[in-house]
Amino acid sequence: MTDSPAVAVADAPRRGRPRGSYAKTEARRKEILTAAFEVFAASGYRAGSLKDVADKVGLTQAGLLHHFPSKEALLEAVLTLRDEESVDRLGTADAKGMDLLRGLVELTRYNTTIPGLVSLYCILSAEATDPEHPAHEYFLRRYTWVRDTISGAFAEVARLGRLRPGIAPLAATRQLIALMDGLQVQWLLDNDSVDMPAEVAAFLEAITTEKF
């Protein structure tokens, strides 16, 4: 298990580490995560190997396992980083109501700049429908969180009278998630003919009284 920042810094003198070694370790971890993105996006989690990742960053498998103790731990770090970046793209982790919905349009726009990461998500989410897949529980939790978060935003929009009559927040949530996930697959296949942020904005404009 890797050290936390506080432990690593506090223990550096006792371990005889040179000053700044933790920063170098973190930089190395980010390099490994970037390589893992590429390998898993190209081959999927099961086909992509630790050796493939290690080769990309000039490490042995043993060296890679010094930073991430298992392939499962590496996958979790990759998925966690993606989620952290997504939350950042919403503007704030506490975004609510219309602000959160506008953040989703911006998130979709950002996703058009990271096709490798979008591909990774699509591949892993499909693989993880298998209950034996190591990311199965992660995706169950993630979709629960996403549904709760977006439905809460739609409920707030409805409370303010900005959700069109007859639109149920939970139904709108499921439709929006399905739209965003489906658009990603279509965009990966033919990104010249699919404008993901425009499609998401058009859907939100159809069910709310706001312009996106």
C-alpha positions in Angstrom: 0.0 0.0 0.0 1.4 3.4 -0.9 2.1 6.1 1.7 -0.2 9.1 2.2 1.4 12.5 1.6 1.6 13.2 5.3 3.3 10.0 6.1 5.7 10.2 3.2 6.8 13.7 4.0 7.1 13.1 7.8 9.1 10.0 7.4 11.5 11.3 4.7 14.4 12.3 7.0 14.2 9.0 8.9 14.2 7.0 5.8 17.1 8.9 4.3 15.0 10.1 1.3 16.3 13.1 -0.6 14.1 16.3 -0.3 11.5 16.3 -3.0 11.3 12.5 -3.4 7.6 12.5 -2.7 6.9 14.9 -5.5 8.9 12.7 -7.8 6.9 9.7 -6.7 3.6 11.5 -7.4 4.9 12.5 -10.9 5.8 8.9 -11.6 2.3 7.8 -10.4 0.7 10.3 -12.8 2.9 9.0 -15.6 1.8 5.4 -14.9 -1.9 6.5 -14.8 -1.5 8.1 -18.2 0.0 4.9 -19.6 -2.8 2.9 -18.0 -5.4 5.2 -19.6 -3.8 4.4 -23.0 -3.5 0.6 -22.5 -7.0 0.1 -21.0 -8.6 2.4 -23.6 -6.9 0.5 -26.4 -7.3 -3.1 -25.1 -9.9 -3.0 -22.3 -9.1 -3.9 -18.7 -8.9 -7.7 -19.2 -6.7 -7.7 -22.3 -4.5 -4.8 -21.2 -1.7 -6.1 -19.0 0.5 -4.6 -16.3 3.5 -5.4 -18.5 2.0 -3.2 -21.3 1.7 -0.4 -18.8 5.1 -0.9 -17.3 6.7 -1.0 -20.8 5.2 2.4 -21.7 6.9 4.0 -18.7 10.1 2.1 -18.7 9.5 0.1 -15.6 9.5 -3.6 -14.7 6.3 -5.1 -13.5 7.9 -5.2 -10.0 8.7 -1.5 -10.3 5.1 -0.7 -11.3 3.7 -2.7 -8.4 5.8 -0.5 -6.1 3.4 2.3 -7.0 0.2 0.3 -7.4 0.1 -3.0 -5.5 -2.2 -4.7 -8.0 -3.9 -4.4 -11.4 -7.2 -3.8 -9.6 -5.6 -0.9 -7.6 -4.4 0.6 -10.8 -7.8 0.4 -12.3 -9.4 2.0 -9.3 -6.9 4.9 -9.4 -7.6 5.4 -13.1 -11.4 5.6 -12.5 -11.0 7.7 -9.5 -8.9 10.3 -11.4 -11.5 10.4 -14.1 -14.3 11.1 -11.6 -12.2 13.8 -9.9 -11.6 15.5 -13.2 -15.3 15.3 -14.0 -16.3 16.9 -10.7 -13.8 19.7 -11.3 -15.4 20.3 -14.7 -18.8 20.8 -13.1 -17.3 24.0 -11.6 -17.8 22.9 -8.0 -18.5 19.6 -6.1 -21.4 21.4 -4.6 -23.1 22.5 -7.8 -26.9 22.3 -7.6 -30.0 22.7 -9.8 -29.4 24.6 -13.1 -25.7 25.2 -12.3 -25.2 21.4 -12.2 -27.1 20.9 -15.5 -25.0 23.6 -17.2 -21.9 21.9 -15.8 -22.9 18.7 -17.5 -23.0 20.5 -20.9 -19.5 21.8 -20.2 -18.3 18.4 -19.1 -19.6 16.9 -22.4 -17.7 19.7 -24.2 -14.5 18.8 -22.3 -14.9 15.1 -23.1 -14.5 15.9 -26.8 -10.9 16.9 -26.0 -10.1 13.5 -24.3 -11.1 10.7 -26.7 -8.8 8.2 -25.1 -10.4 8.6 -21.7 -13.9 8.6 -23.2 -13.0 5.3 -24.9 -11.7 3.9 -21.7 -14.9 4.7 -19.9 -17.1 3.1 -22.7 -15.0 0.0 -22.8 -14.9 -0.5 -19.0 -18.5 0.3 -18.4 -19.5 -2.4 -20.9 -17.0 -5.0 -19.5 -18.2 -4.2 -16.0 -21.7 -5.4 -16.7 -20.2 -8.8 -15.8 -20.6 -9.2 -12.0 -17.2 -10.8 -11.9 -15.4 -7.8 -13.4 -13.3 -5.9 -10.8 -15.0 -2.6 -11.7 -18.6 -4.0 -11.4 -19.2 -2.6 -7.9 -17.6 0.7 -8.8 -19.9 1.3 -11.8 -23.0 0.3 -9.7 -22.0 2.9 -7.1 -21.1 5.4 -9.7 -24.5 5.2 -11.5 -26.3 5.4 -8.2 -24.4 8.5 -7.3 -24.9 10.0 -10.8 -28.7 9.3 -10.7 -29.1 10.8 -7.3 -27.0 13.9 -8.1 -28.7 14.7 -11.4 -32.3 13.8 -10.2 -31.6 16.2 -7.3 -30.7 18.9 -9.8 -33.9 18.3 -11.8 -36.0 18.3 -8.6 -34.6 21.7 -7.7 -35.2 23.0 -11.2 -38.8 21.7 -10.9 -39.2 23.4 -7.6 -38.2 26.7 -9.2 -40.8 26.1 -12.0 -38.2 25.7 -14.7 -38.9 22.1 -15.6 -41.6 21.7 -18.2 -45.0 20.3 -17.2 -45.2 16.5 -17.3 -41.5 15.9 -16.9 -40.6 13.7 -14.0 -37.1 14.4 -12.5 -36.1 10.7 -12.3 -37.2 9.9 -15.8 -35.4 13.0 -17.1 -32.3 11.8 -15.2 -32.3 8.4 -16.8 -32.9 9.8 -20.3 -30.0 12.3 -19.8 -27.6 9.6 -18.6 -28.6 7.3 -21.5 -28.2 10.2 -24.0 -24.7 11.2 -22.7 -23.5 7.6 -22.6 -25.0 6.8 -26.1 -23.6 9.9 -27.6 -20.1 9.0 -26.4 -20.2 5.7 -28.4 -21.6 7.4 -31.5 -19.0 10.2 -31.2 -16.1 7.7 -30.9 -17.3 5.9 -34.0 -17.7 9.2 -36.0 -16.8 12.3 -34.2 -17.2 14.5 -37.3 -21.0 14.0 -37.4 -21.8 14.0 -33.7 -21.8 17.3 -31.6 -22.1 15.9 -28.1 -22.5 19.2 -26.2 -25.0 20.5 -28.7 -27.1 17.4 -28.4 -27.1 17.5 -24.5 -27.9 21.2 -24.6 -30.8 20.6 -27.0 -32.2 17.9 -24.7 -32.0 20.1 -21.7 -33.7 23.0 -23.5 -36.5 20.7 -24.6 -37.4 19.7 -21.0 -36.6 23.0 -19.2 -37.5 26.6 -19.7 -33.8 27.6 -19.9 -31.3 28.2 -22.7 -28.1 26.2 -22.8 
